[in-house]
Amino acid sequence: MNHLTNLRGVAVQLKLPMAWLRSEAEAGRIPCLRVGRKMKFNLDAVRRVLAKRAAKGNAGAIENEAAR
């Protein structure tokens, strides 16, 4: 079962800075639910988005290297 956690919980679990996570969520690049001033996150959803971004970034780096 997926449950929501706060910003600090996500930062601790993923070993990422809270400020970075907050700015990514505010920019809409990481999924979150706003509850008043607070942000709630589905940790599994955040992991999926970050994994997809990492894979996409690595694929681009591989393509750039191959073009040289």
Residue frames relative to the residue before (quaternion, step in Angstrom):
aa qw qx qy qz dx dy dz
M 1.0000 0.0000 0.0000 0.0000 0.00 0.00 0.00
N 0.3467 -0.7369 0.5438 0.2028 3.56 -0.89 0.94
H 0.0295 -0.7863 0.6167 0.0210 3.53 -0.99 0.81
L 0.5021 -0.6575 0.4809 0.2905 3.53 -1.26 0.42
T 0.0955 -0.7759 0.6219 0.0463 3.52 -1.13 0.70
N 0.5435 -0.6296 0.4461 0.3305 3.55 -1.23 0.37
L 0.7463 -0.4129 0.2929 0.4323 3.54 -1.36 0.14
R 0.6577 0.5117 -0.3152 0.4542 3.59 0.88 -0.90
G 0.6521 0.5294 -0.3176 0.4399 3.58 0.94 -0.84
V 0.6548 0.4934 -0.3056 0.4841 3.56 0.99 -0.85
A 0.6463 0.5302 -0.3208 0.4453 3.58 0.91 -0.89
V 0.6666 0.4918 -0.3002 0.4729 3.58 0.94 -0.88
Q 0.6811 0.5044 -0.2940 0.4419 3.58 0.83 -0.97
L 0.7747 0.3511 -0.1756 0.4957 3.58 0.94 -0.89
K 0.3442 -0.7634 0.4735 0.2729 3.56 1.35 -0.11
L 0.4628 0.6369 -0.4586 0.4120 3.53 0.90 1.09
P 0.5746 -0.5983 0.4247 0.3626 3.59 -1.12 0.57
M 0.5396 -0.6354 0.4530 0.3158 3.55 -0.99 0.86
A 0.6430 0.5362 -0.3314 0.4349 3.59 0.95 -0.84
W 0.6494 0.5085 -0.3166 0.4685 3.59 1.00 -0.80
L 0.6539 0.5095 -0.3101 0.4656 3.58 0.91 -0.90
R 0.6436 0.5247 -0.3190 0.4568 3.57 0.95 -0.89
S 0.6944 0.4702 -0.2949 0.4579 3.60 0.81 -0.92
E 0.6330 0.5181 -0.3306 0.4707 3.61 1.05 -0.70
A 0.6569 0.4961 -0.3045 0.4793 3.59 1.00 -0.79
E 0.6589 0.5076 -0.3106 0.4601 3.59 0.92 -0.86
A 0.6829 0.4668 -0.2746 0.4902 3.58 1.13 -0.67
G 0.5128 -0.6775 0.3966 0.3475 3.58 1.29 -0.10
R 0.5068 0.6669 -0.4126 0.3579 3.58 1.24 0.27
I 0.7225 0.2409 -0.1806 0.6224 3.56 1.34 -0.22
P 0.4460 -0.7149 0.4614 0.2777 3.61 -0.78 0.95
C 0.1393 0.7676 -0.6182 0.0959 3.54 -1.04 0.85
L 0.3309 -0.6980 0.5981 0.2135 3.50 -1.32 0.35
R 0.2731 -0.7565 0.5725 0.1592 3.56 -0.79 1.02
V 0.0326 -0.7574 0.6520 -0.0130 3.53 -0.91 1.02
G 0.7724 -0.1487 0.0516 0.6153 3.54 0.08 1.30
R 0.7906 -0.2225 0.2020 0.5336 3.57 -0.71 -1.09
K 0.6224 0.5695 -0.3307 0.4230 3.57 1.25 -0.30
M 0.2857 -0.7202 0.6066 0.1781 3.51 -1.29 0.53
K 0.1049 -0.7632 0.6352 0.0550 3.55 -1.04 0.86
F 0.1570 -0.8120 0.5616 0.0254 3.53 -0.96 0.94
N 0.3047 -0.6627 0.6445 0.2293 3.52 -1.25 0.59
L 0.4068 -0.7618 0.4498 0.2278 3.57 -0.31 1.28
D 0.6488 0.5163 -0.3257 0.4543 3.61 0.95 -0.81
A 0.6500 0.5109 -0.3148 0.4663 3.59 0.97 -0.81
V 0.6438 0.5059 -0.3231 0.4745 3.59 0.98 -0.81
R 0.6389 0.5232 -0.3293 0.4579 3.61 0.94 -0.84
R 0.6503 0.5203 -0.3207 0.4512 3.60 0.93 -0.87
V 0.6646 0.5012 -0.3048 0.4629 3.58 0.91 -0.92
L 0.6801 0.4822 -0.2984 0.4647 3.59 0.88 -0.88
A 0.6330 0.5205 -0.3332 0.4662 3.60 1.02 -0.73
K 0.6470 0.5128 -0.3147 0.4684 3.58 0.99 -0.84
R 0.6561 0.5037 -0.3081 0.4701 3.58 0.99 -0.84
A 0.6481 0.5129 -0.3204 0.4629 3.58 0.98 -0.82
A 0.6563 0.5052 -0.3123 0.4654 3.59 0.94 -0.86
K 0.6538 0.5067 -0.3064 0.4711 3.56 0.97 -0.84
G 0.6553 0.5106 -0.3033 0.4668 3.58 0.98 -0.84
N 0.6651 0.4908 -0.3005 0.4759 3.58 0.96 -0.83
A 0.6243 0.5289 -0.3447 0.4601 3.59 1.00 -0.73
G 0.6520 0.5120 -0.3116 0.4645 3.58 0.98 -0.81
A 0.6441 0.5120 -0.3222 0.4682 3.57 1.01 -0.78
I 0.6421 0.5152 -0.3186 0.4699 3.60 1.03 -0.79
E 0.6484 0.5099 -0.3150 0.4694 3.60 0.97 -0.83
N 0.6504 0.5123 -0.3198 0.4607 3.60 0.96 -0.82
E 0.6474 0.5143 -0.3139 0.4667 3.58 0.99 -0.83
A 0.6635 0.5100 -0.3057 0.4542 3.60 0.95 -0.86
A 0.6477 0.5388 -0.3185 0.4344 3.59 1.08 -0.66
R 0.5946 0.6011 -0.3625 0.3921 3.60 1.17 -0.40
